[in-house]
Amino acid sequence: MKQPRHTVKASLQTHLSPSKSVQSIPNLGQILLADDSPDSRFLLEMMLTKAGYRVTCTSSGLEALAQIEKNCFDLVLLEAIMPDLDGYEVTAQVRQNQKLSFMPIVLMTDCDTPNLVYRLDCGADDFICKPIKQKYLLAKIRALLRLKSAIDERDRTIANTHQIALQREDFVRQLTHDLHNPLLAAHEVLNCLAKGNYGRSLDDFESVISRLIRNNQNLLDLVNTLLAVYEYEAGKKPLSFLRLDLAQLIAEVIEEFNPLAVAKGLTIDSQQHLMPVWVMGDRLELRRVFVNLISNAIKFTDSGSICVSCRLSDSSQFVEVLVQDTGIGIDPEYLSDLFQPFHRGNHNCLGTGLGLYLSKQIVEAHQGSIEVTSELDKGCFIKVVLPSDVSSH
């Protein structure tokens, strides 16, 4: 006499219900199980849950398709024969959807199903014959999940490589522009000098020489930035660590850039302690960081002010430098990539996109950290943290 269905489920649960030790098994992946048989579905769900997988169950092919559209699964386990939409049709529709990433599909079927191999051409990755043996099923699942992991990693590598290639292409284009303009300007000035177009007065010559010096300085700064990026990436950047007053260094940078801020109608509010704030660091490299941060704040601020502060943390173990502006801000979608090389965010301005990347390299070489928070049209807030040096002279 055939057991009632509830009796079958009860007996299965007695043998397969996860124990406390099973419940502590870490999640190994998300599996979608589609089977129109309640008993078979229950047995498989318990088997997979006990093995450490998270399982979502459906009773039809149409429900399975709806779940796949809404959620991301690591593997799909389909009954081959279901009344509304069988496993073969579900598989075919999934494989036709180009928006879905690779997802292994295993078909469960009777071994005497005609043309089984041919029907697997619909896109299934494997099949398993009924009655299903637990060890055999779990081994297939582990193998397919290893394959998925390898394919996902390959896809991520390809995507990252493509993104880096685009960034480098943009960088080379910008670099060509940055090098071409000063060289062209210098070439024109030298031609005019050779032709005597600037006259013979001392003032004329001083003006021309000053222009050449500015152009050459821009080229030198660009070359030095590229060289520094290479040295940091290669781990070959020599640093000279000396005890220095970071507040004084920042004050010098502010004094240097204050005329540029005034020319734009901006004010630089310096809220620094009167007492020195000491760190161990390479003075020239740290100066490069704050030159970049303060000049960027001026560049991307059209009105308002820039606030710079340098203070000891409450524990006195760190020095915190805060640079805040009232500028155009940064779109949140660009914040995560802000410190990537060649990245210029949502700003359509000139530049190599290496300034913040190099600043991060310098700060981290000093065992510090740098972070940016921003809202579009509300300005930026940059925080640099460095280990303090409170030792006496």
Sequence and secondary structure as in RCSB ss.txt:
>XXXX:A:sequence
MKQPRHTVKASLQTHLSPSKSVQSIPNLGQILLADDSPDSRFLLEMMLTKAGYRVTCTSSGLEALAQIEKNCFDL
VLLEAIMPDLDGYEVTAQVRQNQKLSFMPIVLMTDCDTPNLVYRLDCGADDFICKPIKQKYLLAKIRALLRLKSA
IDERDRTIANTHQIALQREDFVRQLTHDLHNPLLAAHEVLNCLAKGNYGRSLDDFESVISRLIRNNQNLLDLVNT
LLAVYEYEAGKKPLSFLRLDLAQLIAEVIEEFNPLAVAKGLTIDSQQHLMPVWVMGDRLELRRVFVNLISNAIKF
TDSGSICVSCRLSDSSQFVEVLVQDTGIGIDPEYLSDLFQPFHRGNHNCLGTGLGLYLSKQIVEAHQGSIEVTSE
LDKGCFIKVVLPSDVSSH
>XXXX:A:secstr
    HHHHHHHHHHHHS  HHHHTS    EEEEE S HHHHHHHHHHHHHTT EEEEESSHHHHHHHHHHS  SE
EEEES  SSS HHHHHHHHHH TTS    EEEEEETT TTHHHHGGGT SEEEEES  HHHHHHHHHHHHHHHHH
HHHHHHHHHHHHHHHHHHHHHHHHHHHHHHHHHHHHHHHHHHHHHTTT S HHHHHHHHHHHHHHHHHHHHHHHH
HHHHHHHHTT      EEEEHHHHHHHHHHHHHHHHHHTT EEEE   SS  EEEE HHHHHHHHHHHHHHHHHT
 SSSEEEEEEEE TTSSEEEEEEEE S    HHHHTTTTSTT  TT  S   S HHHHHHHHHHHTT EEEEEE 
TTS EEEEEEEEB     
